[in-house]
Amino acid sequence: MNNNIVSENNIEDKVYSKSRWLILAILVTQPFMACLDSSIVNVALPTIGQKLSITMSSAEWIISSYLIIISAAILIFGRLGDMKGKCKVFLNGILMFVLGSLLCGISNSITTLVISRIIQAIGAAMVMSTNQGIITDIFPPNERGKALGISGSFVALGSILGPALGGLIITYLSWNYIFLINIPIGVVAYFFGRKHLPISKSTNNVSLDKYGALMFVISTIFIFSSIMLSQQLGFSNIYILSALIFGIIIFLLFLFIESKIKNPMLDLLLFKNRSFSINLFCAFIAFAALSTVNVIQPFYLSDILKFSPSEISLIMISYPAVLFIASPLSGSLSDKIGSKKLTLLGLLFTSISLFLISSLNEHSNKLTIVLVLCLLGLSNGLFQSPNTNLIMSSAPKNKLGIAGGTNALVRNLGLVFGVSISTSILYYRMSNVAGYRVLGTIPGRDDIFVYGMKGVYILAGIVCLIAFIFSLIDGVKSLKSQNN
């Protein structure tokens, strides 16, 4: 029985004390688990593909199914968090994530593994949609950047431990254990969460917009699944094209209906706030760019440079290691000098990092790779916490759940979009050179993979530069409005 039940209006008074740091410690376990799981899977993907006898394009569904379902479900749980209580949704999400991890761990085929990843993704959506809202709820503005920075550092910590643990598990144990490791962490987080989180007693009697929720889920699944399948079947395939058009039509219908009803699942009025919209756009671009590195780099290191799993783990650690240090420092600094300057600097450095990564080839050495990944880690460390602070601070208090859900959704859409588009561009460029459809590395033709990879990173760098310009214009306009 949880003794921390309070009314929605009194949560702020209850937690604006030293207990908020204990609550933060509980909250950061979720992004830690999610990033631990994600980084382990990224490193283990080549091994899983070999063990299950599947191609690179099939193995990508282990990542893509997870991201697609999170994107499809996260708005629903963000809305439910505002209606029923964010802490309740958060705790139930931990249980669902643990269940999904258990099922992933005992899977013995690509089909059962993808289904289990879907269950895991539902749990991840529940906690990701409420985590930022709870932090914003319990921390005053002068400490919010620091708190979000600490949360970001645990994201990095999960990413740091993931490759190392992944390398050890793949070397000495079965790949199944990369999922089972989530279970003890989740159980401990749930136990302390039940004891200390301020479970809100909601007085909101508004019902969920079920039709809007259904339309959003359908549109998200159809749009991104068709993009993924197009890699194998091509966009000219009538079924792929029909599914994509159907998904877009349903999404447009969703937006139209949401703009007309009284209590929508997605409050479109939030997007009338320029700061909210611009910073969401920048988050989408930054995470899409980041996912190009996450999905392509392990195959580059494994198949092109022929590094062992343990070597790949050590190299990939360099990015989150720097992020782990930079994120809380950036969050604390944003409380003092403002978040906008740091987001601009982070976007600019991200663009530079991607241009540098595009220069890697089949002869690149470990030190060069580590240095460019460190710069990418610094760039994202500067960007993520201040960007989240700008988004959440521009949302009304009674809409923090849906604002946090929207922020998490946009970031995950960026990850899904980045995986889908980057691999599509990679295969397209490789196929043009090879003269036939390519869905993976070609033995003896490392130069073709490097050619495809270079194009992906250059395009990602250009898009990040465009986001930097948009954010700079927004900053100038905000400064002018303040002076007036």
C-alpha positions in Angstrom: 0.0 0.0 0.0 1.5 3.3 -1.1 1.3 5.9 1.7 2.3 8.8 -0.6 -1.1 9.4 -2.1 -1.7 13.1 -2.6 -4.1 15.2 -4.6 -2.9 16.5 -8.0 -2.8 20.1 -6.7 -0.7 19.2 -3.7 2.1 17.3 -5.4 4.2 20.3 -5.8 4.1 21.2 -2.0 4.8 17.6 -1.0 7.9 17.2 -3.1 9.6 20.6 -3.1 11.8 19.3 -0.4 14.9 17.2 -0.1 12.8 14.1 -1.1 12.7 15.3 -4.7 16.3 14.1 -5.2 15.4 10.6 -3.9 12.4 10.7 -6.4 14.8 11.7 -9.1 17.0 8.8 -8.3 14.0 6.5 -8.9 13.0 8.3 -12.1 16.4 8.0 -13.8 16.4 4.2 -13.6 14.0 4.1 -16.6 16.1 6.1 -19.1 19.1 4.1 -17.7 17.4 0.8 -18.4 16.1 1.9 -21.8 19.5 3.1 -23.0 21.3 0.1 -21.5 19.0 -2.1 -23.4 19.3 -0.1 -26.6 23.1 0.2 -26.6 23.5 -3.5 -25.8 21.2 -4.4 -28.7 23.0 -2.1 -31.1 26.4 -3.7 -30.3 24.9 -7.2 -30.3 22.9 -6.8 -33.6 25.6 -8.5 -35.8 25.9 -11.4 -33.4 22.1 -11.8 -33.1 21.8 -11.8 -36.9 24.4 -14.6 -37.2 22.9 -16.7 -34.4 19.3 -16.4 -35.8 20.6 -16.7 -39.4 19.0 -13.5 -40.6 20.1 -10.6 -42.8 21.1 -7.1 -41.7 17.8 -5.8 -43.0 15.9 -8.4 -40.9 18.0 -7.8 -37.8 17.1 -4.1 -38.0 13.5 -5.0 -37.1 14.7 -5.8 -33.6 15.5 -2.1 -33.2 12.8 -0.7 -35.5 9.8 -2.6 -34.0 10.8 -1.3 -30.6 11.0 2.3 -31.8 7.9 2.2 -33.9 5.7 0.9 -31.1 7.1 3.4 -28.6 6.3 6.2 -31.1 2.8 4.8 -31.7 1.9 4.5 -28.0 3.8 7.3 -26.2 1.2 10.0 -26.8 -1.6 7.8 -25.4 0.3 7.3 -22.2 1.3 10.9 -21.9 -2.4 11.8 -22.1 -3.2 9.1 -19.6 -0.5 10.5 -17.3 -2.3 13.9 -17.2 -5.7 12.2 -16.7 -4.9 9.4 -14.2 -1.6 10.4 -12.7 1.9 10.4 -14.2 3.5 8.3 -11.4 0.9 5.5 -11.8 1.6 5.2 -15.5 5.3 5.3 -14.8 5.2 2.4 -12.3 3.0 0.2 -14.5 5.4 0.9 -17.3 8.3 -0.5 -15.4 6.4 -3.7 -14.9 5.5 -4.0 -18.6 9.2 -3.3 -19.5 10.4 -6.0 -17.2 7.9 -8.5 -18.7 9.0 -7.6 -22.2 12.6 -8.1 -21.2 11.9 -11.5 -19.8 10.1 -12.6 -23.0 13.0 -11.2 -25.1 15.4 -13.2 -23.0 13.7 -16.5 -23.7 13.0 -15.9 -27.4 14.6 -18.3 -29.9 13.5 -16.9 -33.2 13.2 -13.5 -34.9 9.4 -13.6 -34.8 9.1 -14.2 -31.0 11.9 -11.7 -30.4 10.2 -8.9 -32.3 6.8 -9.7 -30.6 8.6 -9.5 -27.2 10.3 -6.2 -28.2 6.8 -4.8 -28.9 5.7 -5.7 -25.3 8.9 -4.2 -24.0 8.3 -1.0 -26.1 4.8 -0.5 -24.6 6.4 -0.5 -21.1 9.1 1.9 -22.4 6.4 4.2 -23.8 4.6 4.3 -20.5 7.7 5.4 -18.6 9.2 7.7 -21.2 5.9 9.6 -21.6 5.8 10.5 -17.9 9.4 10.7 -16.8 10.1 14.3 -18.0 6.7 15.5 -16.8 7.3 14.2 -13.3 10.8 15.9 -13.1 9.4 19.2 -14.4 6.5 18.9 -11.9 8.7 18.4 -8.8 11.7 20.7 -9.5 11.5 24.5 -9.4 12.8 26.4 -12.5 16.2 27.2 -10.8 17.0 23.5 -10.4 15.1 22.0 -13.4 18.1 22.2 -15.8 20.3 20.4 -13.3 17.7 17.7 -12.7 17.2 17.1 -16.4 21.0 17.1 -16.8 21.3 14.3 -14.2 18.6 12.4 -16.0 20.6 12.9 -19.2 23.7 11.6 -17.6 22.0 8.4 -16.6 20.9 8.0 -20.3 24.6 8.3 -21.1 25.5 5.8 -18.2 23.2 3.2 -19.7 24.9 3.8 -23.1 28.3 3.5 -21.5 27.6 0.3 -19.7 25.7 -1.2 -22.6 28.5 -1.7 -25.1 30.9 -3.0 -22.3 28.3 -5.4 -20.9 27.2 -6.4 -24.4 30.7 -7.3 -25.4 31.2 -9.4 -22.2 27.8 -11.1 -22.5 28.3 -11.9 -26.2 31.8 -13.2 -25.5 31.1 -15.4 -22.5 27.3 -15.9 -22.5 24.4 -16.2 -24.9 22.9 -13.0 -26.5 19.7 -13.7 -24.6 21.2 -12.3 -21.4 21.4 -8.8 -23.0 17.7 -8.6 -22.2 17.6 -10.5 -19.0 19.9 -7.9 -17.4 17.0 -5.4 -17.3 14.9 -7.6 -14.9 16.8 -7.0 -11.6 17.1 -3.3 -12.3 13.4 -3.0 -13.1 12.3 -4.9 -10.0 14.4 -2.7 -7.7 13.1 0.5 -9.4 9.5 -0.6 -9.0 9.9 -1.5 -5.3 11.4 1.9 -4.4 9.0 3.7 -6.8 6.0 2.2 -5.0 7.4 3.3 -1.7 8.5 6.9 -2.6 6.8 8.3 -5.7 4.0 10.8 -5.0 1.1 8.8 -6.5 -1.5 11.5 -7.5 -5.1 11.1 -6.8 -6.5 12.6 -10.0 -9.7 14.6 -10.0 -9.7 14.7 -13.8 -12.9 13.0 -15.2 -12.1 13.6 -18.8 -12.1 10.4 -20.9 -9.4 9.4 -23.3 -9.9 10.3 -27.0 -10.1 6.6 -28.1 -10.7 7.3 -31.8 -7.8 9.7 -31.9 -5.5 7.2 -30.1 -6.5 4.4 -32.5 -5.9 6.6 -35.6 -2.5 7.7 -34.3 -1.4 4.2 -33.6 -2.5 2.9 -37.1 -0.9 5.9 -38.9 2.4 5.5 -37.1 2.7 1.8 -37.7 1.7 2.0 -41.4 4.0 4.9 -42.2 7.1 3.6 -40.6 6.6 -0.1 -41.3 6.2 0.8 -45.0 9.4 2.8 -44.9 11.3 -0.1 -43.4 9.8 -2.7 -45.8 10.6 -0.5 -48.8 14.3 -1.4 -48.2 13.5 -4.9 -49.3 10.6 -4.4 -51.7 11.2 -0.9 -53.0 8.9 2.1 -52.9 7.5 1.2 -56.3 5.9 -1.9 -54.8 2.1 -1.3 -54.9 1.6 -2.7 -51.3 4.3 -0.5 -49.9 3.1 2.6 -51.7 -0.5 1.9 -50.7 0.4 1.4 -47.0 2.4 4.6 -46.9 -0.4 6.7 -48.5 -3.0 5.1 -46.2 -0.8 5.9 -43.1 -0.4 9.5 -44.2 -4.2 9.9 -44.9 -5.0 8.5 -41.4 -2.5 10.8 -39.8 -3.9 13.9 -41.6 -7.4 12.8 -40.6 -6.1 12.4 -37.0 -4.8 16.0 -37.0 -8.1 17.3 -38.4 -10.3 15.6 -35.8 -7.9 16.6 -33.0 -8.3 20.2 -33.9 -12.1 20.0 -33.7 -12.9 18.0 -30.5 -13.0 19.5 -27.0 -10.6 17.1 -25.2 -8.1 15.8 -27.8 -5.4 13.3 -27.2 -2.9 15.7 -28.7 -3.5 19.3 -27.8 -2.5 21.1 -31.0 -2.6 24.5 -29.2 0.8 23.6 -27.7 2.3 23.9 -31.1 1.2 27.6 -31.4 4.0 28.3 -28.9 7.0 29.0 -31.2 9.6 27.9 -28.7 7.9 24.6 -28.1 7.6 23.8 -31.8 11.1 25.0 -32.8 12.8 23.0 -30.1 10.8 19.9 -30.8 11.9 20.2 -34.4 15.5 20.5 -33.3 15.1 17.5 -31.1 13.7 15.4 -34.0 16.7 16.4 -36.2 19.3 15.7 -33.5 18.0 12.3 -32.6 17.5 11.3 -36.3 21.1 12.2 -36.9 22.2 10.3 -33.8 20.4 7.1 -34.8 22.3 7.1 -38.1 25.5 6.6 -36.1 23.9 4.0 -33.7 22.7 1.8 -36.5 25.5 2.0 -39.1 28.6 2.3 -36.9 28.5 -1.2 -35.3 28.3 -2.8 -38.8 31.1 -0.5 -40.1 33.3 -1.5 -37.1 32.4 -5.2 -37.4 32.2 -5.9 -41.1 34.5 -3.3 -42.6 37.2 -2.8 -40.0 36.9 -6.4 -38.7 36.9 -5.4 -35.0 35.9 -8.0 -32.4 32.8 -7.4 -30.2 34.9 -6.3 -27.3 36.8 -3.8 -29.4 33.5 -2.5 -30.8 32.3 -2.1 -27.2 35.3 -0.1 -26.2 35.1 2.2 -29.2 31.4 2.8 -28.9 31.7 3.7 -25.2 33.6 6.9 -26.1 30.4 8.7 -27.2 28.3 8.1 -24.1 31.3 8.5 -21.8 31.7 12.1 -22.8 27.9 12.6 -22.8 27.8 11.3 -19.2 30.2 14.1 -18.2 28.8 16.8 -20.4 25.0 16.4 -19.8 24.8 17.3 -16.1 27.3 20.1 -16.5 25.3 21.4 -19.4 22.1 21.2 -17.4 23.5 23.1 -14.5 25.0 25.7 -16.8 21.7 26.2 -18.5 20.2 27.2 -15.1 22.7 30.0 -15.0 23.1 31.3 -18.6 19.9 30.0 -20.2 19.3 27.0 -22.4 19.2 28.6 -25.8 22.9 29.2 -26.2 23.8 25.7 -25.3 21.3 24.1 -27.7 22.7 26.2 -30.5 26.3 25.2 -29.6 25.2 21.6 -29.4 23.5 21.6 -32.8 26.5 23.3 -34.4 29.0 20.8 -32.9 26.7 17.9 -33.9 26.8 19.0 -37.5 30.6 19.3 -37.4 30.9 15.8 -35.8 28.8 14.2 -38.5 30.9 15.8 -41.3 34.0 14.4 -39.5 32.5 11.0 -39.2 31.7 11.0 -42.9 35.5 11.1 -43.5 36.0 7.7 -42.0 36.9 4.9 -44.4 38.1 1.3 -44.6 41.6 2.3 -43.4 40.6 4.6 -40.4 42.3 3.8 -37.1 40.8 3.5 -33.7 42.0 6.8 -32.3 40.4 8.8 -35.1 37.1 7.0 -34.6 37.2 7.5 -30.9 38.0 11.2 -31.2 35.1 12.0 -33.6 32.7 9.9 -31.4 33.9 11.9 -28.3 33.1 15.2 -30.1 29.6 13.8 -31.0 29.1 12.9 -27.3 30.1 16.4 -26.2 27.7 17.9 -28.8 24.7 15.9 -27.7 25.6 16.5 -24.0 25.4 20.3 -24.7 22.2 19.9 -26.6 19.9 17.4 -24.9 19.2 18.7 -21.4 18.8 22.4 -22.3 16.6 21.4 -25.3 14.3 19.4 -23.0 14.3 22.3 -20.5 13.1 24.7 -23.2 10.4 22.3 -24.4 9.0 21.5 -20.9 9.3 25.0 -19.5 7.2 26.3 -22.4 4.2 24.0 -21.6 1.4 24.7 -19.2 1.6 22.9 -15.8 -1.6 20.9 -16.4 -0.2 19.7 -19.8 3.2 18.5 -18.7 2.2 14.9 -19.3 1.2 15.4 -22.9 4.2 17.8 -23.4 6.6 15.2 -22.1 4.9 12.5 -24.1 5.1 14.7 -27.3 8.8 15.4 -26.6 9.5 11.7 -26.1 7.5 10.9 -29.2 9.3 13.4 -31.4 12.7 12.1 -30.2 11.6 8.5 -30.9 10.2 9.5 -34.3 13.6 11.0 -34.9 15.3 7.7 -34.0 12.8 5.7 -36.2 13.1 8.1 -39.1 16.9 8.1 -38.7 17.1 4.3 -38.8 14.7 4.0 -41.7 16.1 6.8 -43.9 19.8 6.2 -43.1 19.6 2.5 -44.0 17.5 3.2 -47.1 20.0 5.8 -48.3 22.9 3.5 -47.4 21.4 0.6 -49.5 20.4 2.9 -52.3 23.9 4.3 -52.7 25.5 0.9 -52.4 23.0 -0.6 -54.9 23.8 2.1 -57.4 27.5 1.3 -57.3 27.1 -2.5 -57.1 24.6 -2.6 -60.0 22.0 -4.7 -58.1 19.9 -4.4 -55.0 22.0 -4.5 -51.8 20.7 -5.2 -48.3 24.0 -5.6 -46.4 27.8 -5.5 -46.7 29.3 -7.1 -49.8 32.3 -9.4 -49.2 35.5 -8.0 -50.7 33.9 -4.6 -51.5 34.3 -2.6 -48.3 34.6 0.5 -50.5 31.0 0.3 -51.5 29.8 0.2 -47.9 32.0 3.2 -47.1 30.6 5.1 -50.1 27.1 4.6 -48.9 28.0 5.4 -45.3 29.7 8.7 -46.3 26.6 9.9 -48.1 24.4 9.2 -45.0 26.6 11.1 -42.6 27.1 14.1 -44.9 23.3 14.4 -45.4 22.8 14.1 -41.6 25.3 16.9 -41.0 23.6 19.2 -43.5 20.2 18.6 -41.9 21.6 19.4 -38.4 23.1 22.6 -39.8 19.6 23.6 -41.1 18.2 22.9 -37.6 20.9 25.1 -36.1 19.8 28.0 -38.4 16.2 27.6 -37.5 17.1 27.6 -33.8 19.3 30.6 -34.3 16.4 32.5 -35.9 14.1 31.6 -33.1 16.7 32.8 -30.6 17.0 36.1 -32.3 13.2 36.6 -32.5 12.9 35.7 -28.7 15.6 38.3 -27.9 13.9 41.0 -29.9 10.6 40.3 -28.2 12.2 40.5 -24.8 13.8 43.8 -25.6 10.5 45.2 -26.9 
